[in-house]
Amino acid sequence: MCTGVRFADSKGNLYFGRNLDWCEHYGEGVVITPRVARIPSPFLGTIEPKHACIGMAIIEAGAPLYFDCANETGLAVAGLNFPGYAVFAPEPVEGTVNLAAYEVPLWIASQFSTVAEVRAALDNVTIVNKAVNDLWAVSPLHWIVGDGTESLVIECEADGMHVYDNGLDVLTNQPPFPWHAENVRNYMHVSCEHPEPVTWTRDTLKAFGTGAGMVGFPGGYDPASRFVRAAFLNANYPAEEGEAANVTRLFRTLEGASMCKGGAKMTDGRYEYTLFSDGFSAATRTYYWCTYEEPARRSACMDDYDLDGAELLRVAAA
Ligand SMILES: C[C@H](CCC(=O)NCCS(=O)(=O)O)[C@H]1CC[C@H]2[C@@H]3[C@H](O)C[C@@H]4C[C@H](O)CC[C@]4(C)[C@H]3C[C@H](O)[C@]12C
């Protein structure tokens, strides 16, 4: 499973991150796509970035296949698993902007600077069931896109593409986003406030202690439980000042929905767990990440690299 989260600081700077919950690595690393890079694209010919991007990716056939990425203007996107629901167009559709599913994050982050721009552009986009080559299958993903103001969700199903405004600023996995947005209503009673004593018949009931208002908060690793946890924490986390405190907020919120080995097995018997967490701060144009084995956060600031180059920069292994 995966979980994505977005929020902004008091100045409107985007903080956006995700957990990558899975059972194996793909050789991924932190990759910068500079502005002069020309990325081969099956339907567009090339993608010519308007904005430099940074994110977690593998590089295949000259293209950065981003799991998630962000750009220098403060727009970010993450792909999360959506199996059983994701259906992409079998063929490109003439007269539309045709994107292979693997290039959606790069296209969004390299071409746009706001969610509003992305929403408008998606009116004329077809996401095609096209693999980068014979080595990699098409992943059944949906995407969360965020900026300093808002976020949206893109889901392609058998009945076409859906673009949802996301008033909770989180995403997990299946079922589709509207189901999760309804399901959170089952948890409206969950509160971070300390409950006041109440009288039942002749007894006065007092809370055992802190957290009493959270009884009923779902603890599971299933997508619905993680969605509620991330949405609650994202909504209730107190506003913070400064980069360090906001990055801590991002990673602690993600940790609230993360998966530990031993909790959930995949159908093949392997444990699924949070291989890594990563995130972007638009305030400092810095990408942060940490892994399951090494929780100390590492970082790469876009300003420290040549964003006007033509070559993809693999900054670090995950
Ligand atoms: C497995 C990852 C999603 C994790 C997740 O959401 N798990 C949910 C588990 S469950 O089903 O809901 O049980 C996804 C997210 C991004 C994906 C990767 C990116 O799309 C980049 C390339 C794209 C290529 O087509 C396939 C390899 C790949 C390197 C993808 C492998 C895999 O599908 C990734 C890593």
The ligand as an SDF file (V2000), in Angstrom:
LIG
                    3D

 35 38  0  0  0  0  0  0  0  0999 V2000
    4.3060   -0.6790   -6.3090 C   0  0  0  0  0  0  0  0  0  0  0  0
    4.2230    0.8480   -6.2030 C   0  0  0  0  0  0  0  0  0  0  0  0
    2.9160    1.2330   -5.5500 C   0  0  0  0  0  0  0  0  0  0  0  0
    2.9030    0.8110   -4.1120 C   0  0  0  0  0  0  0  0  0  0  0  0
    1.4980    0.6640   -3.6660 C   0  0  0  0  0  0  0  0  0  0  0  0
    0.6570    1.5300   -3.7730 O   0  0  0  0  0  0  0  0  0  0  0  0
    1.1940   -0.5240   -3.2000 N   0  0  0  0  0  0  0  0  0  0  0  0
   -0.1450   -0.8840   -2.8750 C   0  0  0  0  0  0  0  0  0  0  0  0
   -0.2340   -2.3290   -2.6210 C   0  0  0  0  0  0  0  0  0  0  0  0
   -1.7990   -2.9150   -2.9940 S   0  0  0  0  0  0  0  0  0  0  0  0
   -1.8020   -3.2640   -4.4190 O   0  0  0  0  0  0  0  0  0  0  0  0
   -2.7830   -1.9200   -2.7240 O   0  0  0  0  0  0  0  0  0  0  0  0
   -1.9490   -4.0980   -2.1660 O   0  0  0  0  0  0  0  0  0  0  0  0
    4.3160    1.5390   -7.5810 C   0  0  0  0  0  0  0  0  0  0  0  0
    4.3210    3.0990   -7.4120 C   0  0  0  0  0  0  0  0  0  0  0  0
    5.1760    3.6500   -8.5490 C   0  0  0  0  0  0  0  0  0  0  0  0
    5.4450    2.4370   -9.4360 C   0  0  0  0  0  0  0  0  0  0  0  0
    6.6680    2.5100  -10.3620 C   0  0  0  0  0  0  0  0  0  0  0  0
    6.5930    3.7480  -11.2710 C   0  0  0  0  0  0  0  0  0  0  0  0
    5.3160    3.8090  -11.9370 O   0  0  0  0  0  0  0  0  0  0  0  0
    7.7370    3.7470  -12.3060 C   0  0  0  0  0  0  0  0  0  0  0  0
    7.8720    2.4250  -13.0920 C   0  0  0  0  0  0  0  0  0  0  0  0
    6.7640    2.2800  -14.1400 C   0  0  0  0  0  0  0  0  0  0  0  0
    6.9220    0.9700  -14.9460 C   0  0  0  0  0  0  0  0  0  0  0  0
    5.8480    0.8600  -15.8510 O   0  0  0  0  0  0  0  0  0  0  0  0
    6.9120   -0.2240  -13.9910 C   0  0  0  0  0  0  0  0  0  0  0  0
    8.0330   -0.0880  -12.9840 C   0  0  0  0  0  0  0  0  0  0  0  0
    7.9630    1.2110  -12.1490 C   0  0  0  0  0  0  0  0  0  0  0  0
    9.2810    1.2620  -11.3700 C   0  0  0  0  0  0  0  0  0  0  0  0
    6.7330    1.2060  -11.2010 C   0  0  0  0  0  0  0  0  0  0  0  0
    6.7830   -0.0230  -10.2550 C   0  0  0  0  0  0  0  0  0  0  0  0
    5.6180   -0.0390   -9.2380 C   0  0  0  0  0  0  0  0  0  0  0  0
    4.3930   -0.2140   -9.9010 O   0  0  0  0  0  0  0  0  0  0  0  0
    5.5780    1.2880   -8.4250 C   0  0  0  0  0  0  0  0  0  0  0  0
    6.8360    1.3540   -7.5640 C   0  0  0  0  0  0  0  0  0  0  0  0
  1  2  1  0
  2  3  1  0
  2 14  1  0
  3  4  1  0
  4  5  1  0
  5  6  2  0
  5  7  1  0
  7  8  1  0
  8  9  1  0
  9 10  1  0
 10 11  2  0
 10 12  2  0
 10 13  1  0
 14 15  1  0
 14 34  1  0
 15 16  1  0
 16 17  1  0
 17 18  1  0
 17 34  1  0
 18 19  1  0
 18 30  1  0
 19 20  1  0
 19 21  1  0
 21 22  1  0
 22 23  1  0
 22 28  1  0
 23 24  1  0
 24 25  1  0
 24 26  1  0
 26 27  1  0
 27 28  1  0
 28 29  1  0
 28 30  1  0
 30 31  1  0
 31 32  1  0
 32 33  1  0
 32 34  1  0
 34 35  1  0
M  END
$$$$
